[in-house]
Amino acid sequence: MTHDKIKELLPLYIDKGLSPEEEDLVQEHLNNCPECQKELKEYQENHLFLSRLKEFTVPEGFKESILKKVGEGMKEKEHKSLWDKIKGFFVLPVRVPAGVLGLAAVILLVFITTLSGLFSNTNNLNNYNLLREKSLTDQAQYFSYSTPEASYNTLDSSLGRASLLSMEKGESLNTTVEQKLIKRANLVIEKSNIDEVDQLLLNLVERQQGYISNSRNWLNSNKQKHFWFEIRVPVANFNLLVEELSSKEYGQVISRSITTQDVTEEYMDLETRVKNLLAQEERYRSLLDIANEVEEILKIENELNRIRTEVEILQGRKNYLDNQISFSTITVEFRQPEPISSGSPGIVRAIRNAISQMIEQFYKIIVFIGTIIPYLLLILILYLFYRGRRQKKE
């Protein structure tokens, strides 16, 4: 019989509820199992404790009093009104963590703030729309007392401007779009007699109706002169100036590059945006003339300032593109050919290079010797040790 089965039979063993064969098996197992002996001892103690307890007697009338209280409680519950039940539900003790209450309060505050801001923005938008409608109505009423021609012109400028702009855009789409191109060139030229290049280039640029916007000159380490110029020339004379600079009169061309940047789309976008902003500015100025309240005047002036700022920014970009389109940029660098070294300067340079190479080789030798010194010391120690042992044997 297994150990677990014996443990299940221990309570019956105490109560003498086993057969003689089962009691013998349990007794044999208990003789060799300390764990079951300990558990049997606990069962015996519990059995002894329960056997010593006196019989508990129920007081007289206990059952009747319990039944009476239960009946009274049920009657009170049946006679309780709906309002008392609802009120009792709300007075039940409910424990809510303080963190949850704080989070709920923050969410409620954010919701109320957002809702009030939304209502405020909606009211401002409605007020602004009412202001525009009122201004347009006042303008129409004002000009209704004028001549028919004046009334027609006013309605055309205030209410029909959108249709006129759309017609102008439609007509512009049918016309041929002029390309807006920015041309640039970059040249590097070698010239022996470089000192006379200033006057030659100045005369050439004046003939092509251009001007020199920037220039500089310098000497490199080989005493080689360099002259650099930035030339602005009308786009019509761009190719002529590039071809003349490429001629042999100005030296040998080492490199030449020409680039063309198409800015037509950006230019047309700037023109359209400026035109629309100017139309908006005109409408706001007409509204400003008939505005009576201070709040209306301030709002219209703020819009006029915003429109004027945008117009100036866009107009500045447009002016820059106009300048780059109408005048092309050419950068040209003149330099002397590299000198051919001969005679004593070449010998001195060769000696300097030889000394430099010699110092570099000495440095490499020193580094190599420093690297192998530990190995040489180890070999020397092993040799001395071997020699000493050999002398002892002899």
RAZI-V740737 format. One record per pair of residues at least 6 apart in sequence whose C-alpha atoms are under 7 Angstrom apart, sorted by the first residue. I is the first residue (numbers start at 1). GAP is how many residues later the second one is. D is the distance in Angstrom with one decimal. If there is no record, write none. Layout:
i=<I,I>
gap=<GAP,GAP>
d=<D,D>
//
This chain:
i=<6,7,10,11,12,13,14,30,30,135,135,135,139,143,143,144,158,179,180,180,180,180,181,181,181,181,181,182,182,182,182,182,182,183,183,183,183,183,184,184,184,184,184,184,185,185,185,185,185,185,186,186,186,186,186,186,187,187,187,187,187,187,188,188,188,188,188,188,188,189,189,189,189,189,189,189,190,190,190,190,190,190,190,190,191,191,191,191,191,191,191,192,192,194,194,205,208,208,208,209,209,210,210,210,211,211,211,212,212,212,212,213,213,213,214,214,215,215,215,216,216,216,217,217,217,218,218,218,219,219,224,224,225,225,226,226,226,226,227,227,227,228,228,228,229,229,229,230,230,230,230,231,231,231,232,232,232,232,233,233,233,234,234,234,235,235,235,238,246,267,270,270,274,274,277,277,281,281,284,284,288,288,291>
gap=<20,29,30,32,6,10,30,6,7,152,155,156,151,7,8,7,125,85,82,83,84,145,79,80,81,82,144,78,79,80,142,143,146,76,77,78,145,146,74,75,76,144,145,146,72,73,74,144,145,146,70,71,72,144,145,146,68,69,70,144,145,146,65,66,67,68,144,145,146,62,63,64,65,144,145,146,61,62,63,64,144,145,146,147,59,60,61,143,144,145,146,144,145,141,142,6,25,29,33,24,25,22,23,24,20,21,22,17,18,19,20,17,18,19,15,16,13,14,15,11,12,13,9,10,11,7,8,9,6,7,112,114,110,111,107,108,109,110,106,107,108,104,105,106,102,103,104,99,100,101,102,98,99,100,95,96,97,98,94,95,96,92,93,94,91,92,93,90,7,51,44,48,37,40,30,34,23,26,16,20,9,12,6>
d=<6.2,6.6,6.4,6.8,6.1,6.7,7.0,6.2,5.8,6.0,6.8,6.8,7.0,7.0,5.3,5.9,6.4,5.4,6.0,5.5,4.6,6.5,6.4,5.5,4.7,6.0,5.8,5.6,5.0,6.5,5.9,4.8,6.6,5.8,4.6,6.5,5.3,6.8,5.7,5.3,6.5,5.9,4.9,5.8,5.6,4.3,6.3,6.5,4.7,6.3,5.7,5.2,6.5,5.9,4.9,5.8,5.7,4.5,6.6,6.3,4.7,6.3,6.0,5.4,5.2,6.6,5.8,4.8,6.2,5.9,5.4,4.4,5.5,6.1,4.9,6.4,5.4,5.1,6.5,6.8,5.7,5.0,5.5,6.0,6.9,4.6,6.5,6.6,6.1,5.4,6.8,5.3,6.4,7.0,6.5,6.0,6.9,6.1,6.9,6.6,7.0,5.6,4.1,6.4,5.9,5.5,6.5,6.9,5.9,4.5,6.2,5.6,5.8,6.5,5.8,5.0,5.5,4.3,6.1,6.0,5.3,6.7,5.3,4.4,6.0,6.0,5.3,6.9,4.8,6.2,5.9,6.8,5.7,5.7,7.0,5.7,4.4,6.8,5.6,5.0,6.3,5.9,4.3,6.3,5.7,5.4,6.4,7.0,5.8,4.5,6.7,5.7,5.0,6.1,5.8,5.6,4.8,6.5,5.1,5.4,6.6,5.9,4.4,6.1,5.6,5.3,5.4,6.5,6.2,6.8,6.3,6.6,5.8,6.7,6.2,6.6,6.1,6.6,6.4,6.9,6.3,6.4,6.1>
//
